[in-house]
Amino acid sequence: MQSPTRFKGTASYLTNEALETAVDCALALQKPLLVRGEPGTGKTLLAEAVTEALDTELITWHVKSTTRAQEGLYTYDTVQRLYDSRFGDGDVKNIRHYIKLGPLGRAFSSEKRVVLLIDEVDKADIEFPNDLLHELDRMRFRIVETNEDVVAKQRPVVIITSNAEKELPDAFLRRCVFHFIDFPEKDLMTRIVDVHHPKLDSALVEQAMDAFYKIRNMQRLRKRPSTSELVDWIHMLKTMGVKDVKLDKNLPFLGTLLKKEQDLVAYADQLSGGARWRS
């Protein structure tokens, strides 16, 4: 029996063993992978990495506060049909012309196995995850207007991200493989930086990393800088030819790391001795 392919990340998306194991479990069990973690830890990029590793297509469903589960299946454009009936354009008798598959519908209809990313599922109404359960379990749904069933030709790889803005229903959680992406430790972060900025002066990287983690550990921060913001900050340091980084009030390009006025105040207080380092 041939051994299953193991996920090991990609050249541009570095992983650890825990994340790789979570992806492998989701693939083997054919269950959705629910990924949580603070913003900027690479939850959305994980779906792109899995897509690259499987050499397939990525279908993305960006969830908003107004998103309804039905939109992921299909929509029926009644307005266009009414317009066509009034002005004589289009075959209004053929309802199929006015049915548009959503991300879930397109994933089910694909001839090959695709990766379906349901991004930031916790932004929607609390009932949204439960409304998806039936379709995700059965891998099929019915288009009421045409009385046709859309059945998954290949079970898609489903990756669901959450920023933990609200609790998800237990029934939904039971059907998922769960993984929390921890913020990268310094060694892994150094490797991530090297992927984005190869051959960068090691002394500058060390100084920048030291300053970055000290800032993240400051008290009272509302939004701690993330991996993507570190990569942007180092890009600015490299572009502007900065050779040395010192954690003081003149830290260059601080606005690429801290994005809230309260955090800039907390940073200034920390430097002036107004706060202690968080352990």
C-alpha positions, 0 to 999 in steps of 0.5 A: 500500500502506497504511503500517503503524501505528507505535508511539509510546507513549501519553499515560501511557507515554513511550518513546524511539526504540529501544523504539518500533522494537523494538515495530514490529519485533515487530509487523511480523515477528509475533514475540514481543518479549522485554523485559529491564531492571532492575525498575521500568523499565516492562517490564510497563507496556509491554504495557498501552501496546501494548494501548492503542495497538492498542485491543485486550484484554490477557491476562496470564500471571504466571509463577512458579517453579512455573509449567509451560507446560501451564498456559498452554494449558489445564487439565483439572479431574479433581478437579471431574469426580470430585466431580460423578461422585460427587454427581451434579452436572454432565454428567461425560460431556462432558469439555469442561465440565472443560477450562479454557483458560489465557492462551495458549489464550484468546489463540489463541481470541480473535476479535480480535488481543489482546496476550499478556503473559508476565510474568517468564518467567525465574522459571520452570524453565529448560525453561519457555521451550523448552516454549513454542516449539512452540505459539508457532511454530505458533500452535496446540495440541491438547487431548488429552482431547478430541482437538481442536485450538485454532488461533489465529484471530488471531495475538496480539501476544506480549510477554515480560518478563525480569529477567535472573535466569537465562539463557534458551535460545538456541533461544528467543532466536532466535525473539524480537525483543529489547530492553533497556530502559535506565534513563531519562536525566534528560530523559526521567525529567523528562517521566515525572514530569510525566505523573504529577505535572503542574504541580509546582514546577520547583525541587522537581522539579530538586532531587528529580531531582538527589538521586534520581540521586545516590542511584542512583549510590551505591556498594554499593547492593543495590537502586537506586531505580526509576522507580516509586519516584521517582514515589512519593517525589515524590508524598509530597513533594507531598502533605506540602508539602515545598518543598526537598530536600537530600541529607542524613541527614534526606532526607524519606521515604527509605524510599520510595526505599531498601528494604533495610537494607544500602542505608540503611547505604550511604547513611549511609556515603556522606553521611559520606564513607565511600564515593566517588561511582560514576562 
